[in-house]
Structure formats: C-alpha cells, structure tokens
Amino acid sequence: YRTEPEEQVLVHKEFTYINGAVTQVLKCGPWKDLWKNERAPKVLFLVIPGNPGIVGYYQTFIQTLYFGLNQKYPVWVVSHAGHCKLPSGMEMAEDFQDRNDVFGLHVKLVLIGHSVGCYIILEIMKYAPGLEVLRSVLLFPTIEHIAQSPNGKMMTPLLCQLRYVLYVPVYLMTFLPARVKNYLVHLALRGHKHVDETVLITAVDMINMDCIANVMYLGSEEMRMITERNSAIIRQHLKKLTFYYGTGDRWCPVQFYEEMKMEFPDGDIRLCEKGIPHAFVSTFPKEVAEMVIDWVQDDLARLQMETEHLAESRVQNV
C-alpha cells in the first residue's frame, strides 16, 4: 500500500506485510526504476532504526542524506514489525513486493543502524552473507551487554517484569483527545532544545496500544538477548564497518567504545566530540546525516569509478 501514488513526491510512505507483520517503509527519492543510468552505481541506503522503530522519527535524517548525496541514491528506512499505526481502511499487499526487485539486482547496500538497529545489522551480515554490503554505519551501537548499561539497569525490571502493568496507563492514554496527547509529548520533550518537528508529530501518532506494546516487547528482548559482543562477525567485516559512540550515552557507555578500540585498533571506531545524544533523531538528525555522508564518500567514489569502467568496457565490446 502506498500513500502517495505520484513518483514525483519526495518521501513515500508504504505499508506492507513482512512475514505476516505490519511494517512501514519510508522511501526518500524514486521508488521504482531506481537505477536507469547504467553509468551510475546501483546503491541503496537502508536505515535500520532503534527502538521505537518508527520511521517518522527518521524522516529529516533520510531527507538530509538524500539531498546531501545529490539525489543520486534512494534512501529507505524500514520500521520494526508492528511499530506503526495503520491508516484506516487501507488494504495491503500479501508480502513485501520490492525486495526481489531491489536485492536481486546486484545492488550495493549502505546499511545505517541506530541503537538496536546496529545489532540487527550485524545479524544481517552474519546470516545473509550474499548481500553486497558496501559499508555499514553503526550509530550509538547497542551491540553488547545492554542490560548492564546505566539505562539498562533501570529499564530491565520495568520491561521484563512489570511490562504488563504498564499496559494499563498506556491503554488509558489512547482515549485522550489529540490536543492532550500533543501537550503530553511536548511536556515529555521539554528538556530538549530544537526538537525536530517530524519527531513531535510522530510521537503523538505513536500513542497507540499495539505500537507501544510491541515497542516494550522489543525492549524486553533487547535486555535479554543482547549480551556478548559478536567480535567474530565484526572482525570478519571490519573494513566495511564504521562505529560512532556517544560520550554521554547511558545505553552504550564510553567503556564499550574503549574496549572496542582496544580489541580492533585498525577499525573505524569513532567517539562523538559534539555532545550528540543517543536519540540523535530528535535534535541532531541533519548533523549526523552530514557526518555519515562524509564517511561513505570514499566508498562511493571508488564504486563510481568501477561502474564507469565497466560501462566503458561494455560499449567497447558491442
């Protein structure tokens, strides 16, 4: 299901089933006939969000990426299953229709993960070795011992033992008028300066029982499953990985950055020097997108040269 039928629209919101679960895909740039120019590399930027895995939080981020890359490459963000609110009266396709069109065309992927999305990307690289990953950028990566982090110690009892108790106030909140929900969101974010407008709108829409229940369930699974860092898969793909850690990140403390630097001294492992918070999409989506663009420039330039050389060879052989 596509909410915007015209290809000229910059951002496309699509809803589909993936393995039976409702999922939303936000696409920036063209969503069909993606690579008409044979002299241009086939590259897709794919963002895997944190938790909540709601694509609306990442709209400004992917738009900045798209324009910063001179509108050469499509940029998509895929929600976590069930982390979205269905438009009323919509009908959806049986399953995700675009994946064979995209991943079966020797498309190079630039994977961008945020928080638990980084853990998911490492799992993708482990279990889908056939994907042609050009680079993976892992932002504020919660890839180890999340329950032992400062926030993890606080949230683990709530998410793992008291989750069902929290459903009651959440359920009651869903009946509040829109203006009250809007006020509560602004109240919750009052300590943040310059909150992105798309984040405010998305946060209000998120006050939905099914969505919040799935968010909390994923949180409990994170506390339970994300324990030891998968150093083997990191070592195997180290040349394709970029890590970006925060200095005040209570989900992923600086200690984890220091241990990563010690174990992988040759890796591209960076520590934020700008005071950007873990939830960067709320206040610093443009700044982080601009950094990501800088980090992938060499990979894209090298791929562009290879693609042009291949196109010239084909012309000569005709």
N, C-alpha and C positions, 0 to 999 in steps of 0.2 A: 504494500500500500504506500503510495507517495502522496504527500500533502500538497506538493507543488508540481503541476503537470508540465510546466514550461522549463526547458533546459536552460534558458537564459537566467533563471533565478539563481543567485549565487549559492545559497545554502538550501539543501534539500533535506527534508525530514522524512524518513521512511520507517515503517513498522513492518516487522516480519516475524515468522517463527524460526527459531534455531533450535533444533532438537526438541520441538514442542513447546518451547518457552517464548513468550513475547519479548521481542528485542527491538530496540530503536537504533537506527543508523543515521548519523548526521553527516552529510557529504558536502564538502566545500569544493566548488568547481564543477565541471561537467560530470554527469553520472552515466552517460552512455557514449560510445565511440570515444573512449578516453584517450586513445593514442593513435590519432590519424596520421601524424607526421612520422614517417619511418626513420628520419634522421634524429628524432628526439628519443631519449631513453624512456622505456616503459617503467615508470616508478610510481608507486603508490605509498603515500604517507598514511600509516594506520595507527591511530591513538587508542590505547587500552587504558581506560580511566581507573581512578582509585575507587574508594568506597565512601559515599554513594557513587555508583557507576552510572550517573545520569548525564547524558550527552550535552544537555543545555548548559551545564557548567563550563563546558569546553568550547563554546561557540566562538568567543572572542579569540581564544588561543588558536583554533584551527584557521580562522579567517586571517589572523596575523601571519601564520605560516604560509598560507596560500598566496597572499599578496607579496610577502617577503621573498618568496621563491619565484616571483614574476609570473604567477599564474601558470606555471609550466606543468605542475604536478597536482593531481587531485589529492585532497586531504580528507580522510574519513575518521570519525570516532564512533566506536560501537559500544552501546551500553552493555552492562551486565544483564543477564537474563532476569526479567521481572522487575528491573529497576526503571520502569517507565509507566506512564499513565496513558491508557488507550484513548484516542479520540472516540467520542460516542458515535455509534452507528457505523463504524468502519468495518471493512472486510479486508482480510489479509491473504497473501499467498500461502500455500501449504508450507513452504520452507524457503530458506534464503536462496534467491534465484541468481544472484550475481557472483557467487563465489567461484563457480566453474569458469565463468567468463573472465574473472579477474586473475585467479590463481593458476589457471591453466594456460596462460599466455606468456610464460617466462617473464613474468613481471617481477621486478626488483622491489622489495619491501623495505621501507624505513619504518621500523616499529618504534613507537614512542610510548613508554609506560609511565604511569604516575602511581606512586604508592604501591598498593597490592597489584596494580597493573604490571609492575616490573616483575613481580613473582610469576605472574601469568605468562609474560613474555619469555622468561627463562624456561618455563614448562613447554611453551610452544616450540622453542628452539631444541628442546630435548626430544619431544615426541613427534615433531614434524620436520625432520631434517631435510626433507625435499624442498621446503620453501626457500626461495632465493632471497635471503636477507642481506641487504646492502649494509645496514647499520641498525643497531638497537640503542636507543637513548633511554636510560632509566633515571627518572626524575624522583628524588626523595624516596629511594627504593626501600620498601619494607620486605626484604627478602630473607630475613633471619630473626629468630627469637623475638617476634613482635609482642608476645605476651610478657616479656621481660623488660620491655621499654617502659619509660615513665607513664605514658598514657595507657599502655597495655596492662600494666599492673592495676590501674584504676578501672579500666573498662572490662577486663576479663570477668570479674564476678557479675557485673551487670549484664553482659552479653551471653554468658554461658549458664548462669544460674537464675538470674532474675529477668530474663528476656520476656517471658510470657506475662509477668506482672506489668511490665512497661507497655504492653499492648493496650491496656485499659485506657490510660490517658491519651495515647495516640488515637485510639478509636474515637474517643470523645472529641478530640480536636478536629476530626474530619467533618464534623457537623457545624463548625464555626463559620460565620459569614466570611466572604473573601476579604473584606476590609480588616477584619480581626486577624485573620491569618497573615495578611500583609504587615500589620502592626507587629505581630509576634516575631516575624522574620527580621524586620528592621531592628527590633529590640535585641534579638539574639546576636545581630551583627554590629551592634552599636560601637563596639570597641575597635572595629576595623575602619580604617580611613580609605576612601575612594574605592568602595566595593563596586565591582563591575555590575552594570545594570542587568545583563543577562543572567547573572548569578541570583540576583534578587527575584527576578521573575520565575526562574527555575525552582528556587527554594520554596516559593509559595505553592507552585504546582506539585511539589514533592509531598505535601501533606495529604497523603493517600495511604490508606491502611495496608493494602497489598504491597505497595512500593516500600514503605518503611519496614514492614515485616521482613521482606527479602533483604533489605539493607542490613538489618540487625542479624539475620541468619548468616549472611556472608561474613559479618564481623565476628561472629562466634566461631565460624570455621577458620578464619584467619588466625585467631588466638590459638586454636587447637592444632592447626596443620603447619603453620609457618614456624619452623623450629631451626634446624641446622641449615646453614647456607649451603647451596649446591655448588661447591667450589669446582667440582669436576666439569660441569657444563659451562661455568664461567671461564675456566682455563681453556676449554676446547674452542670457545668463540671469542676469546679475549680481544682479538684485533678488531672485532666488529662491535664491541660494546663501549658505551660511554656512560659513566655513572656520575650523578650530581647529587651530593649530600647537602643538607642544611646544617647551619651552625646551632640553631636553637630548636631542632626538630625533636619533639618528645615522642614521636613514633619510631624514629630512627636516629639515635643519638650519635654524636661525633665519634664515640668509641668505635662504632661499627665502621665508620669511614677510615679511622686509623688502622684498624685490623685489616681492612681491605687493601689499603696502601702497602701494608707490611707483607701481606701474602701475594699481592700482584703488583710489584713495583713498576712493571712495564705497562700496566694498564692505564687507560684514560679515565682516571678516577679523580673527580673534582670536588672541591668544597666551596660552598657558596660564600661569597665575600660581600653580599649585598643585603643581607638580612631578610631574604625572601622566606616566607613561612612555608610549612608543609603544604597547606591548602593554597597553593600559589594562584589557582584559577580565580580566586575571589578578588585578589588585589593586584597581582603582577602577571596576568596572562600574556600581555604583549612583551614584557621584558624577557620572560622565559622563552617565548617563541623566537624572539630575535637571537637569543643565545643558541638555541637549537639549530637555527639556520646557519650560524657561523660554524658550528661543529660538523655539519654534514657537507659543507661546501667542497672540500677536497674529494670526498667520495663521489659527489655528483659531477664534478669536473672530470674526474677520471673516467666515469661511466659515459659521459658525453663524448669524450674522445674515442672511446672504444666503439660506441654506436655509430659515430660518423665514419670511422674507418671501415666498419662492417658494411655500411650503406654504400660507400665508395667501391668496395670490393664487389658487391653485387652488381653495381652498374657496369663495372669493367667486364664482368663475366657474362653479361647479357649479349 
